[in-house]
Amino acid sequence: MSMNESAAPRLVVPALSGLYEALAPYSYAFMRFCVGAIMVPHGYVKLFNGGVTNTAAVLAKAGFEPSFAWAYLVSGVEFFAAICVAIGFLTRPAALLVAIELFVITFVFQWGNGYFWTARGYEYALLWACLYLAIAIRGGDRFSVDRAIGREI
């Protein structure tokens, strides 16, 4: 075997190899769905449970004006774009919008608090931004609405 070839990893529990092989084709779609679905409640609370006002106040304090317009944009991205990512519809632009928002959260709102999320740091937002960026790069892939309609941006 040459240095460029890598041997298949040896499983700790070889009996699980069939399960891993059977589920592997669904792993990206599962991850994409989870990443999108976990963001949806953030936008829902803002759009439908009065959270836009609090979001606008935070954005105004950071200099984002008109703050209510920004608050509705952020809330819409968190709700509608995240749904699109979850189902794999307009996946790349939707994921890119959420990634941009999360990078802004990381560098504008949380950077000064340090790394750890337990101290309101940027760890959590950066992780999610990177996940959304990876999805924006890869797109909907199989098991997505984009693939089902034969269109992917």
ABEGO torsion letter per residue (X at the ends): XBAABBBBBBBABAAAAAAAAAAAAAAAAAAAAAAAAAAAAAAAAAAAAGAAAAAAAAAAAAGBOBAAAAAAAAAAAAAAAAAAAAAGBGAAAAAAAAAAAAAAAAAAAAAAAEABAAAGBAAAAAAAAAAAAAAAAAEAEBGBAAAAAGBBX
